[in-house]
């Protein structure tokens, strides 16, 4: 239930369980305060032309200046961000385009062609990304530096990718008469003629099959090798479309798993074979209460015997005797454990492209787009594996490794469960998880890098990387605040609204709805100035997609839901979330928001 004032501005939002979020405005309609349920206020300041100049989270005794400040020039361009810890990001422009960013450790540079398209991005460490185009279509991305490689794309007349060449190795894409993917590389995809829903896939001797309810919900999925079922799952949904039961058979052993939710839709109980295995309770703003303590900014201070501390900006600083280091743009850069040090290599698009252990490079990635690693290399640059995406956006369908082909059997969230050799039927890896993604079984650690909900899992830190942030499954919590602030949630640390069974967050920014096993993104209603990858890239693309709903003003009433299936098939749905976000959150998301350089042109 919502309550508005005489001019239609949202004053209160009453959630399904009776909790209330409060909003305040100035005379110009700018949101000046948001008060989460039973938590202190978050406040916002503006300048004379209604651009946000400060965000002030709830005050903490140890932080004397908690505000994040935003400086604008006379052209209404954001020129500087001053963080609570005193670090700054300075944005410099030329001819109305972002030219470079001055960071505490150096400068990030952008170059453009005469048409205004980004041709190169250069990071502080000198690593670079360069681009070529055919009109608005991106033809190639070449990386140099710690990771050397290239991704080249070819398109058909419908602007769909027909070939992707990664370091010269080609994967082909084929489409049916409806423009939906029918084959990627060696894997074939079959669909219902009347609605395009995926019904089966075939990769040599491994076949998967899907069934759906009358509402299009995924109701069953089977994976077989040579007609021998290795993975079977049946889903039961409630009237809200949520999964309430999963009957799962893996390698001949069957378990029944039941899920219960509270009035707010948060997971509260899990039963396996009738026995309670997980229970969860939450405070008014969604903080998990199981042996946990939080401060006024919802930062987790204690979980069981583990104690946590944070930077003034809200990034995890210590967990017991482990120390974490982030850069000014929010990337986790280093984890110092008592016996080893983990370092991450970040490219100019904020993608995690490498990992070092005690100073030695052990892992590298080449991406196709923002979120899809397509090649894994070892520390010397030798090929380890290739990943081919087809039926899901957040997890590959198969892996090419050491001359063998492995089918990735993943659950509805995109969590890998079985990795099957398609020639022999041998299970190279099996993984099981609890509801929030803790790995409870892993028969072959590091055989492949994907974990819960398709994120990049690090066996050393036990963290999973999703786009902009790192997720700790033990606590069901992000290790840093949401880069887009309070746009999606009143709690900037909570993972998928505490419903990890029906939602994922592959970007670290906003919820993805899981429908029919594919990812449906709830995309924020933001007018992007360009596709910029948290400040490194400004591509000045036109927003040509359909389905935007709501008002592009000082507040909005809805969000767009869009498929991100690998074939580029777009389904538009309106998903109402909440009102109230500020000019920085709306107009200047380009310096922090995730950008996806897809293989289907500049479409999101």
C-alpha positions, -999 to +999 in steps of 0.1 A: +000+000+000+013+035-008+002+069+005+009+100-016+005+137-009-016+162-029+008+164-058+013+126-060+046+123-043+050+091-024+051+096+014+048+061+028+051+026+014+035-001+035+050-035+027+031-067+026+040-076+062+031-041+076+065-026+076+067+010+064+092+030+044+089+068+047+098+095+021+104+133+024+108+159-003+118+195-008+097+222-025+110+211-059+101+174-054+136+161-047+137+132-023+154+146+008+150+116+031+142+079+030+136+061+063+137+023+061+116+003+085+127+008+121+160+023+109+175+058+110+170+082+081+191+084+049+192+121+037+201+139+005+211+174-004+207+193-037+220+224-054+200+252-070+193+232-102+182+201-083+213+180-088+222+159-058+252+173-039+254+149-009+242+116+004+242+112+042+237+077+056+228+072+093+254+086+116+279+063+133+301+074+163+334+064+145+326+083+113+328+121+117+319+129+081+296+101+068+284+120+037+293+113+001+296+146-018+290+153-055+305+183-073+290+196-106+302+221-131+281+248-149+274+223-177+257+200-152+284+174-155+295+155-124+331+165-119+340+150-085+329+125-059+343+128-024+338+096-003+334+095+034+370+082+037+383+113+020+392+095-013+381+112-045+371+104-080+375+133-104+358+132-138+373+153-166+355+162-198+363+173-233+337+184-258+310+171-235+324+136-233+341+119-203+378+122-211+394+106-180+390+098-143+416+109-118+418+083-091+440+081-059+464+057-077+464+073-111+443+081-142+419+061-163+417+074-199+391+071-226+396+077-264+369+083-290+366+082-328+350+112-347+316+096-344+319+097-306+323+060-301+348+048-275+379+033-292+400+026-261+399+025-224+432+026-205+435+016-168+459+030-142+482+000-146+485+006-184+463-023-194+440-013-222+408-023-241+403-012-277+372-014-299+361-014-335+326-009-349+303-012-378+280+017-373+266+012-338+275-025-337+306-034-317+328-057-339+357-064-316+372-059-281+409-064-277+427-064-244+464-058-238+483-059-205+480-086-179+455-103-201+461-104-239+432-115-262+404-105-284+367-111-290+355-105-326+318-106-336+300-111-369+263-103-374+234-112-397+209-088-412+188-089-381+218-076-361+222-110-343+256-125-338+265-153-362+301-159-351+321-150-320+359-154-324+379-155-292+416-155-298+409-168-333+387-197-322+352-195-336+318-203-321+289-201-345+253-190-337+222-202-356+186-190-352+151-203-360+125-185-381+115-165-350+150-152-344+156-174-314+188-194-308+186-229-322+223-238-320+255-224-304+287-242-313+279-279-309+248-276-287+214-277-302+183-260-287+147-270-293+117-248-285+079-249-284+067-236-317+038-217-301+058-196-276+095-202-280+100-218-246+131-240-245+121-277-244+154-296-248+191-293-256+214-318-271+252-319-268+265-351-282+254-378-258+239-355-232+203-344-235+184-321-213+146-317-213+122-292-197+086-291-188+064-261-178+033-253-159+003-236-175+018-203-163+051-209-181+069-218-149+097-243-151+081-275-135+106-302-144+141-306-159+160-338-167+196-343-179+206-377-193+236-393-207+228-420-234+192-421-220+205-426-185+191-399-162+218-382-141+199-352-129+161-348-124+142-321-107+105-313-103+093-279-090+061-270-072+051-233-072+026-213-050+001-188-063+028-161-063+050-182-086+075-190-059+091-224-056+078-242-025+091-276-032+119-292-052+121-330-057+156-336-069+173-368-080+210-369-087+228-401-096+198-421-085+194-405-050+163-385-044+157-357-019+126-336-013+133-300-004+106-276+009+108-238+012+087-215+034+085-177+032+072-150+055+046-123+045+074-102+029+085-130+007+117-137+026+129-173+030+124-185+066+127-223+065+141-251+045+133-288+050+151-317+034+131-350+035+108-335+061+136-324+085+143-287+091+178-279+079+178-241+077+158-214+095+161-177+091+147-146+110+150-110+100+148-076+115+125-049+101+150-039+074+159-074+063+190-081+083+193-118+092+191-123+129+206-157+133+235-150+158+242-117+141+246-080+151+244-049+129+250-011+132+227+018+121+239+015+085+230-022+084+267-033+083+272-068+097+293-065+129+292-100+142+280-134+129+284-163+152+321-161+164+331-140+134+336-102+139+336-077+110+348-041+105+344-017+076+358+013+059+340+046+062+326+040+028+310+007+039+334-019+023+344-049+044+378-041+060+384-071+084+368-104+092+386-118+122+423-118+112+416-114+075+420-080+059+402-067+027+413-039+005+391-021-021+399+005-047+380+038-049+355+024-074+345-004-051+364-033-065+378-058-041+416-058-049+433-078-021+425-102+006+452-107+032+448-140+051+472-152+079+489-177+055+484-162+020+476-130+001+450-130-027+451-102-053+427-095-081+435-079-114+407-055-126+405-043-162+393-009-175+357-021-175+359-032-138+359-069-147+379-093-127+404-106-152+431-121-131+440-136-097+474-137-079+483-159-049+512-146-029+522-124-058+521-151-084+495-148-112+475-180-113+444-173-133+432-150-161+399-145-179+388-131-213+352-118-214+325-116-240+305-087-227+305-074-191+296-105-172+305-135-194+340-151-190+345-171-223+382-181-218+402-191-188+440-189-190+466-199-165+492-176-150+515-181-180+488-173-205+481-209-216+446-219-224+428-237-196+392-237-208+366-222-231+331-215-220+301-215-244+268-199-234+235-208-250+204-214-229+213-192-199+229-158-196+248-163-163+263-198-167+279-215-197+262-246-212+294-264-219+331-262-214+360-271-237+389-283-216+420-304-223+405-317-255+373-328-239+338-313-239+319-310-207+281-303-203+273-279-175+241-290-158+229-261-137+198-256-116+171-229-122+194-202-106+223-211-128+243-228-100+264-256-116+254-290-102+270-316-125+299-312-150+295-342-174+320-355-200+298-358-231+319-386-245+321-409-215+293-397-192+318-394-164+309-367-138+340-345-136+325-324-108+294-323-086+283-294-064+256-290-038+246-258-020+224-246+008+197-221+001+220-190+003+247-206-017+271-222+008+288-251-010+280-282+009+296-306-016+323-301-042+339-333-056+365-314-077+373-279-065+385-254-091+377-277-120+358-248-133+354-213-119+316-209-116+296-212-084+263-203-068+239-186-093+267-186-119+290-162-101+328-165-101+337-185-070+370-181-052+379-212-032+405-192-012+383-164+000+349-183-002+335-152-019+314-152-051+319-123-075+287-110-092+294-081-114+300-050-092+303-068-058+314-098-038+289-120-020+295-140+012+272-171+011+279-179+048+261-148+059+239-143+028+254-108+026+272-085+002+307-073+014+300-037+003+271-014-002+251-014-034+268+010-058+234+024-069+224+032-034+188+029-022+172+026-056+164-011-054+163-019-017+161+000+016+189-022+028+221-018+006+236-051+019+208-076+015+210-102-012+179-106-035+155-094-008+164-125+012+148-148-014+177-167-029+154-194-042+135-173-068+159-144-075+195-139-084+217-108-087+242-114-114+253-077-116+256-069-079+232-040-086+197-052-091+175-083-088+172-108-116+139-128-116+143-165-125+116-175-150+117-208-169+153-212-159+163-181-178+173-147-163+148-119-163+165-087-152+148-060-132+165-031-148+165+003-131+147+032-148+178+053-155+185+076-183+221+066-191+244+093-205+264+065-219+274+029-212+303+036-189+312+006-167+314+025-134+331+055-149+355+040-174+335+040-206+310+064-221+296+052-253+267+076-258+244+049-271+207+056-278+182+039-255+161+022-282+146-006-262+109-008-257+091-012-224+102+016-203+075+023-178+071+051-153+082+087-153+117+099-160+115+126-133+125+129-098+108+097-089+093+067-107+068+040-100+081+010-119+110-009-133+115-027-166+119-065-167+138-077-197+152-111-207+189-114-212+188-148-229+219-154-250+200-152-282+189-117-277+153-125-273+137-096-254+104-099-234+092-067-218+072-068-185+066-041-160+077-049-124+066-023-098+092-018-071+091+015-053+093+052-058+118+077-047+153+081-060+176+111-065+192+129-094+225+113-088+209+079-087+189+087-118+211+109-140+246+100-129+243+063-125+267+062-155+298+065-133+289+034-112+263+013-131+271-020-147+273-020-185+269-050-207+288-050-240+266-078-254+272-098-286+239-085-300+248-048-305+243-021-279+212-036-264+205-041-227 
